[in-house]
């Protein structure tokens, strides 16, 4: 891992930043408030090769890795246009299919995931199985050569714009009778598959959904990889999820910090810009430091993941997600405080970040579960559950 980005990565960062700035926060908010998707931005990002930068060249991707996709996520979020589906479609689903899918699955899904013409959601969370994903009850039973899925999912992002959902179900081990996790590609138009939007107090074009799977019949090739290797396959998707969540939070934090810095440089009280006062300057400086530290951990996680070290990437991926979320929430709060009343106006565009940044502490994994992971895995402390 180098602390100096290569020329290729620097060019990618600049190109993504230019695209995101072309659309900007106003476009993002208009889409959210008018009930539109960010289709124009998504389509252009796909055509430029940004969405599938991490996917294999043989299937139309950029042939790079999670480091590069995290650059795309960070720079888009830093322009106020964070795209949640970047976390899900190319990072989770794309990586899982690229690494564990059959040739037929790769040919069917990866080219579209790479250029953005296909979007895939990811379904793991259930009403009674949030952080405790080992307790999921969505089941997949064999019926001849087919699979039949039954279950419920909740807080699944972007189902209304997805062509399929990568569902985490459980199959029965014939030898032990125990259920084990397995991954299935479920088209959103499959009979028995329904979804319902969850009303959220978020200004965001990408929505959350409940899923209902009632006797959803799938062909044998809907199963991704081997049921016996599903846990390792989940790592292949969940580590990128945490890396991308960190990139999103870092980008959002940069956006809020930039808004605050621009304001406090110009806002003058008693003939002095308020940014000269340490009560304003120090919290913003602290936010900058914490963002940079989170970004370094994110880059470490991406580097280890791209080197093929799934387990080694787990610790920094979780730490990066935790650190970036904490830094982002603090910076957004401080940005609002620095702008005073203006921080709550529509004009300055900071107030909507209060709710959006708060998601980073809760999803895709809560900060408490990250702390559990570090306590138990990194420190070797006993489990409390």
Secondary structure, 3 states (H helix, E strand, C coil): CCCCCCHHHHHHHHHHHHHHHHHHHHHHHHHHHHCCCCHHHHHHHHHCCCCCCCCCHHHCCCCCCHHHHHHHHHHHHHCCCCCCHHHHHHHHHHHHHHHHCCHHHHHHHHHHHHHCCCCEEEECCECCECCCHHHCCCEEEEECCEEEEEEEEEEEECHHHCCEEEEEEEEECCCCCCEEEEEEEEECCCCCEEEEEECCCCCCCCCEEEEEEEEEEECHHHEECCHHHHHHHHHHHHHHHHHHHHHHHHHHHHHHHHHHHHHHHHCEECCEEHHHCHHHHHHHHHHHHHHHHHHHHHHHHHHHHHCCCHHHHHHHHHHHHHHHHHHHHHHHHHHHHHHHHHHHCCCCCCCHHHHHHHHHHHCCCCHHHHHHHHHHHHCCCCCCC
